[in-house]
Amino acid sequence: MELQQLIEYEMLTGAFYTKKNGEIARRIFPNEEGYLIFYRNNRRLKLKANKVAMELITSKPVPDKKTVLHKNLDENDYRLQNLKIIPKSTYNLIKEAHRNLSGSLKLQPHPRDMFCYILSWKQDGKDRKIVVYDIVVAKRTYNKLQLKYAKILSKYCVFD
């Protein structure tokens, strides 16, 4: 069955509605994982809400090597102006940048050597750590990483 016959999507508000006999039946809300769950002909259907929104607008499925980005990084905002199809590699880069700027990027004093500092962050899905012996170099490297990740987010994301 076609997606257009099952669900109605309101692109300005990001609301989803089930359809019954071509008419809007009731509003459905994505769960905490971003899935629309509803029943049709005694069958349980579970669809990713952001992909449903893009498929209803473009009338084409989202390709396997691409994913849907919420430009403001609010996974509960399904308005069309907030959604964009991007490659999965770019999506992973954006998630990594957001994760680092949200707390994974840290500069801390070394626990045993009071003249050293530990700089830690996530890169390519792995935890990275370096020991730096000069606070000036440590802060400069920390600022460079912050700037790198901020540039990634500012290139793809929109913040109010």
Residue, then its C-alpha position, 0 to 999 in steps of 0.5 A: m500500500e502506498l504511503q500517501q494512502l496511509i499517512e497525511y503529513e502537514m509540512l508547516t507544523g510537522a504533524f502526522y495523521t493516519k488516513k482511513n478511506g482517504e480521509i484524515a482519521r486521527r493524529i499520531f505522534p512519533n515515539e521517543e525513538g522517532y517512530l510512528i507506530f499505528y495499525r492498519n488492517n490488524r497489522r502493526l506498522k512502524l515507520k521512521a517519522n523523518k523518513v516518512a516526512m521526506e518520502l511524502i514530500t519528494s514521493k521517493p524513498v530516502p536512498d540507503k546511503k543517505t539519511v535525514l538530518h534535523k537541521n536544528l538538531d532537535e529530533n522532535d521537530y519534524r517541520l519540512q524546513n528543519l529536515k534535509i537529506i544528507p549522506k550518512s558519512t556527513y551525518n556521522l560527522i555532524k553527530e560527532a561534532h555535536r557530541n564533542l561540543s556537548g561535553s566529550l571534548k575535555l581538557q583536564p589536569h593530569p591526575r599524577d603529574m601536576f604539570c601535564y594536561i589530558l585532552s580527550w575527545k571522540q573522533d571516528g567513533k573512538d575515544r582519543k586522548i593526548v597528554v600535553y606538557d604545556i598549558v598554552v599548547a593544550k589550550r591552543t589545541y583544545n580551541k582548535l578542536q572546538l573551532k573545527y567542530a563548530k565549523i562543521l555544525s555551522k555548515y550544516c545546522v541552523f540554530d535560532 
